[in-house]
Amino acid sequence: MNLEDNELLVIGTSGHSAKYFFERLAKENYQKKIKCLLRSHSQIDHLKCYDLDLEFIYVDFDDIDSLKTSMIGVKTLLNIVGIKLSKRIVRAGTEVGVNWFVCVHTTGRYSKFESKSAKYIEIEDTLLKEFSNLTILRPTMIYGSSRDRNMYKLVQYIHKHKFFPVFGNGNNLMNPVHAQDLGNAYYDVLQNRNTTFGNQYNLSGKYEITYISILEETASALRKKVFFIHLPIWFCLVAVYLINLVLGSRFPISIEQVLRMKEDKVFSWEDAYSDFGFSPMSFKDGIRIEVDEFIK
């Protein structure tokens, strides 16, 4: 099926990975109009450079009638805004005839920590019971540019400091995915409806990598000599517990966050490769792209 066979609506156009999706559309010379649903405060300046026919519609996502009206005539919907709005979006779209929903969620549903995973599981399982026309994409930790919420802060910190504290041995495995790979995945999923319709895919980086290796690769890309100070988990737990007693919610680190540093976050992208050719870059290559932007 060709992507241009159905009218497309995108929710979450101001997001990090959305930029790369629109870049891919422009590269493929996509001609049809695309509806873009936005909150009133959303930034869209970065989308104006593409030679695409974009219709921007500002909506209040709490106003279901307004949401449904904006979806009239749409057959395919790409939700990049996040899992928390998925039930509302899918139910509203179904009432006005949307026949395929591609929702970008998170591998956070697989976390062994219930406070992180329980809500995600409830949302997804409810949707999967009610709807068969739902394709779910679950990226791991997303990185890739100054617009990410994860690695860019790490890049900034390592650039400024010679010492970096590490909770535990740093051997927990991770599989971060570059936002450019996600943007390409959105396009390829939509372009291959015959194989992706109704399926679920984990989207991760090319190779699994330890947390300490992530730190080392980042320092190497920055050409910085950094000393990593390993702190025993038990010490970190006691310290965080005591600081939280004093500062409460003002302290940005919780005990659960420390414990999650021991949790492996590795997921296979084999199904995505098989069904729509997903082939992500390695973290080594991806972090160099991000560092190049940072240095400029």
C-alpha positions as CSV (number, residue, x, y, z in Angstrom):
1,M,0.0,0.0,0.0
2,N,1.2,3.5,-0.9
3,L,1.3,6.0,2.0
4,E,-0.5,8.6,-0.2
5,D,-3.6,6.3,-0.6
6,N,-5.2,7.7,2.5
7,E,-5.4,11.1,4.2
8,L,-2.9,11.3,7.0
9,L,-3.2,13.0,10.4
10,V,-0.2,13.4,12.7
11,I,-0.4,14.3,16.4
12,G,2.8,15.3,18.0
13,T,4.4,17.2,15.2
14,S,6.6,19.3,17.5
15,G,8.2,16.2,19.0
16,H,11.8,15.2,18.7
17,S,11.4,12.3,16.3
18,A,8.7,14.0,14.3
19,K,11.3,16.3,12.8
20,Y,13.0,13.3,11.1
21,F,9.6,11.9,10.0
22,F,8.9,15.1,8.1
23,E,12.4,15.2,6.7
24,R,11.8,11.7,5.3
25,L,8.4,12.8,3.8
26,A,10.1,15.7,2.1
27,K,12.9,13.5,0.8
28,E,10.3,11.1,-0.6
29,N,8.5,14.0,-2.3
30,Y,5.3,13.4,-0.5
31,Q,2.6,15.4,-2.2
32,K,-0.7,14.9,-0.3
33,K,-1.9,17.3,2.5
34,I,-1.1,16.2,6.0
35,K,-3.2,17.4,8.9
36,C,-1.2,18.2,12.1
37,L,-3.0,18.5,15.4
38,L,-1.3,20.8,17.9
39,R,-1.6,22.2,21.3
40,S,-1.8,26.0,21.5
41,H,1.8,26.3,22.8
42,S,3.4,23.9,20.2
43,Q,6.4,25.1,18.3
44,I,6.2,24.6,14.5
45,D,8.9,26.8,13.1
46,H,11.2,23.8,12.4
47,L,8.5,22.4,10.1
48,K,8.3,25.4,7.8
49,C,11.5,24.6,5.9
50,Y,10.0,21.5,4.3
51,D,8.2,21.6,1.0
52,L,5.2,19.8,2.4
53,D,1.5,20.6,2.4
54,L,0.9,20.8,6.1
55,E,-2.4,21.9,7.7
56,F,-2.0,23.0,11.3
57,I,-5.0,22.5,13.5
58,Y,-4.9,23.7,17.1
59,V,-7.0,21.7,19.5
60,D,-7.8,21.2,23.2
61,F,-7.2,17.5,23.8
62,D,-9.6,17.6,26.7
63,D,-12.4,18.7,24.3
64,I,-13.5,15.4,22.7
65,D,-15.9,17.0,20.3
66,S,-13.2,19.3,19.0
67,L,-10.9,16.4,18.7
68,K,-13.4,14.3,16.7
69,T,-14.1,17.2,14.4
70,S,-10.4,17.7,13.5
71,M,-10.3,14.0,12.5
72,I,-13.2,13.9,10.1
73,G,-12.1,12.6,6.7
74,V,-8.9,11.1,8.0
75,K,-8.2,7.4,7.4
76,T,-4.7,7.0,8.9
77,L,-3.5,8.6,12.2
78,L,0.0,8.7,13.5
79,N,0.2,9.5,17.2
80,I,3.6,10.7,18.3
81,V,2.4,12.7,21.2
82,G,2.7,9.8,23.7
83,I,0.9,6.9,25.3
84,K,-1.1,8.9,27.9
85,L,-3.4,10.3,25.2
86,S,-3.7,7.2,23.2
87,K,-7.1,6.0,24.6
88,R,-8.7,9.4,24.0
89,I,-7.2,9.7,20.5
90,V,-8.1,6.2,19.3
91,R,-11.7,6.3,20.7
92,A,-12.4,9.7,19.2
93,G,-10.9,8.7,15.9
94,T,-12.9,5.5,15.7
95,E,-16.1,7.4,16.1
96,V,-15.4,9.5,12.9
97,G,-14.1,6.7,10.7
98,V,-10.3,6.6,11.2
99,N,-9.4,3.0,10.2
100,W,-5.7,2.8,11.2
101,F,-3.9,4.1,14.2
102,V,-0.1,4.0,14.5
103,C,0.7,4.9,18.1
104,V,4.2,5.5,19.5
105,H,4.4,4.3,23.0
106,T,7.3,3.1,25.1
107,T,9.3,0.0,26.2
108,G,8.6,1.3,29.7
109,R,5.7,-1.2,29.9
110,Y,8.3,-3.9,30.3
111,S,9.9,-2.4,33.4
112,K,9.9,-4.6,36.5
113,F,9.0,-1.5,38.6
114,E,5.3,-1.3,38.8
115,S,5.1,2.5,39.3
116,K,6.7,2.9,35.9
117,S,5.0,0.1,34.0
118,A,1.5,-0.4,35.5
119,K,-0.2,2.6,33.8
120,Y,1.4,1.8,30.4
121,I,0.3,-1.8,30.6
122,E,-3.3,-0.8,31.5
123,I,-3.5,1.7,28.6
124,E,-2.1,-0.7,26.0
125,D,-4.0,-3.8,27.1
126,T,-7.3,-1.9,27.2
127,L,-6.7,-0.6,23.6
128,L,-5.6,-4.0,22.3
129,K,-8.8,-5.6,23.7
130,E,-11.0,-2.9,22.1
131,F,-9.3,-2.3,18.7
132,S,-7.7,-4.5,16.1
133,N,-6.7,-1.7,13.8
134,L,-3.9,-0.5,16.1
135,T,-0.1,-0.6,15.4
136,I,2.0,0.1,18.4
137,L,5.7,1.2,18.2
138,R,7.7,1.0,21.4
139,P,11.0,2.9,21.3
140,T,13.6,2.6,24.0
141,M,15.3,5.7,25.3
142,I,15.4,8.3,22.5
143,Y,18.4,10.5,21.8
144,G,20.0,12.3,18.9
145,S,20.0,16.1,19.2
146,S,19.6,19.1,21.5
147,R,15.9,18.4,21.5
148,D,16.2,15.1,23.4
149,R,15.5,14.9,27.1
150,N,18.1,12.3,27.9
151,M,21.6,12.3,26.3
152,Y,21.9,16.0,25.6
153,K,22.0,16.7,29.3
154,L,24.6,14.0,29.7
155,V,26.7,15.5,26.9
156,Q,26.5,19.0,28.5
157,Y,27.6,17.6,31.9
158,I,30.5,15.5,30.6
159,H,31.6,18.5,28.5
160,K,31.8,20.7,31.7
161,H,33.2,18.2,34.3
162,K,36.2,15.9,34.7
163,F,34.5,13.7,37.2
164,F,31.2,11.7,36.8
165,P,29.5,9.7,39.5
166,V,28.2,6.2,38.5
167,F,25.6,4.4,40.6
168,G,27.0,0.8,40.8
169,N,29.3,-0.9,38.3
170,G,27.6,0.6,35.3
171,N,27.2,-2.8,33.6
172,N,23.5,-2.6,33.2
173,L,22.6,-3.0,29.5
174,M,20.8,-0.4,27.5
175,N,19.7,0.0,23.9
176,P,19.0,3.7,23.1
177,V,17.5,4.6,19.7
178,H,18.4,7.6,17.6
179,A,15.4,9.9,16.8
180,Q,16.3,9.8,13.1
181,D,15.9,6.0,13.1
182,L,12.4,6.5,14.6
183,G,11.4,9.1,12.1
184,N,12.3,6.7,9.3
185,A,10.5,3.9,11.1
186,Y,7.3,5.9,11.2
187,Y,7.4,6.4,7.4
188,D,8.3,2.8,6.7
189,V,5.5,1.5,8.9
190,L,3.0,3.6,7.2
191,Q,4.3,2.7,3.8
192,N,4.1,-1.1,4.6
193,R,0.6,-1.3,5.9
194,N,0.1,-4.8,4.5
195,T,2.7,-6.2,6.9
196,T,2.5,-3.7,9.8
197,F,-1.3,-3.3,10.3
198,G,-2.3,-4.4,13.8
199,N,1.2,-5.4,14.9
200,Q,3.5,-4.3,17.7
201,Y,7.2,-3.5,17.4
202,N,10.0,-2.7,19.8
203,L,12.4,-0.1,18.3
204,S,15.9,0.0,19.8
205,G,19.5,0.8,18.8
206,K,21.7,-1.4,16.7
207,Y,23.6,-3.0,19.5
208,E,23.1,-3.4,23.2
209,I,25.6,-1.4,25.3
210,T,26.4,-1.1,28.9
211,Y,25.7,2.2,30.7
212,I,29.4,2.7,31.4
213,S,30.2,2.3,27.7
214,I,27.6,4.9,26.9
215,L,29.4,7.3,29.2
216,E,32.8,6.4,27.7
217,E,31.6,6.7,24.1
218,T,30.1,10.1,25.0
219,A,33.4,11.3,26.5
220,S,35.3,10.0,23.5
221,A,33.0,11.8,21.1
222,L,33.7,15.0,23.1
223,R,37.4,14.2,23.2
224,K,37.3,14.6,26.9
225,K,39.2,12.8,29.6
226,V,36.6,12.0,32.3
227,F,37.1,10.0,35.5
228,F,34.1,7.9,36.4
229,I,33.6,7.5,40.1
230,H,31.8,4.2,40.9
231,L,29.5,4.5,44.0
232,P,28.1,1.3,45.5
233,I,24.4,0.9,45.1
234,W,23.9,0.4,48.8
235,F,25.6,3.7,49.5
236,C,23.6,5.5,46.9
237,L,20.3,4.1,48.3
238,V,21.1,5.3,51.8
239,A,22.2,8.7,50.6
240,V,19.2,9.2,48.4
241,Y,16.9,8.0,51.2
242,L,18.4,10.5,53.7
243,I,18.4,13.4,51.3
244,N,14.8,12.7,50.4
245,L,13.8,12.8,54.1
246,V,15.2,16.3,54.3
247,L,14.4,17.8,50.9
248,G,11.4,15.6,49.8
249,S,10.1,16.3,46.3
250,R,12.7,19.1,45.8
251,F,15.4,16.4,45.3
252,P,15.3,15.1,41.7
253,I,16.4,11.5,42.4
254,S,14.3,8.8,44.0
255,I,15.2,5.4,45.4
256,E,13.4,3.8,42.5
257,Q,15.5,5.7,40.0
258,V,18.7,4.3,41.7
259,L,17.3,0.8,41.7
260,R,16.4,1.1,38.0
261,M,20.1,1.7,37.3
262,K,20.5,-2.0,37.8
263,E,17.8,-2.9,35.4
264,D,18.7,-4.1,31.8
265,K,16.7,-2.3,29.1
266,V,17.5,-4.4,26.0
267,F,14.9,-5.2,23.3
268,S,15.1,-6.9,19.9
269,W,14.2,-5.0,16.7
270,E,14.2,-8.2,14.6
271,D,10.4,-8.1,13.9
272,A,10.7,-4.4,12.8
273,Y,13.5,-5.4,10.4
274,S,11.6,-8.3,9.0
275,D,8.3,-6.3,8.4
276,F,9.5,-2.9,7.3
277,G,13.3,-2.9,7.0
278,F,14.1,-1.2,10.3
279,S,17.9,-0.9,10.5
280,P,19.1,1.5,13.3
281,M,22.5,3.0,13.8
282,S,24.8,2.1,16.6
283,F,25.1,4.3,19.6
284,K,28.7,5.1,18.7
285,D,27.6,6.6,15.4
286,G,24.5,8.3,16.9
287,I,26.2,10.0,19.8
288,R,28.8,11.5,17.4
289,I,26.0,13.1,15.4
290,E,24.6,14.6,18.7
291,V,28.0,15.8,19.9
292,D,28.7,17.4,16.5
293,E,25.5,19.4,16.9
294,F,26.5,20.3,20.5
295,I,29.9,21.5,19.5
296,K,28.5,23.7,16.7
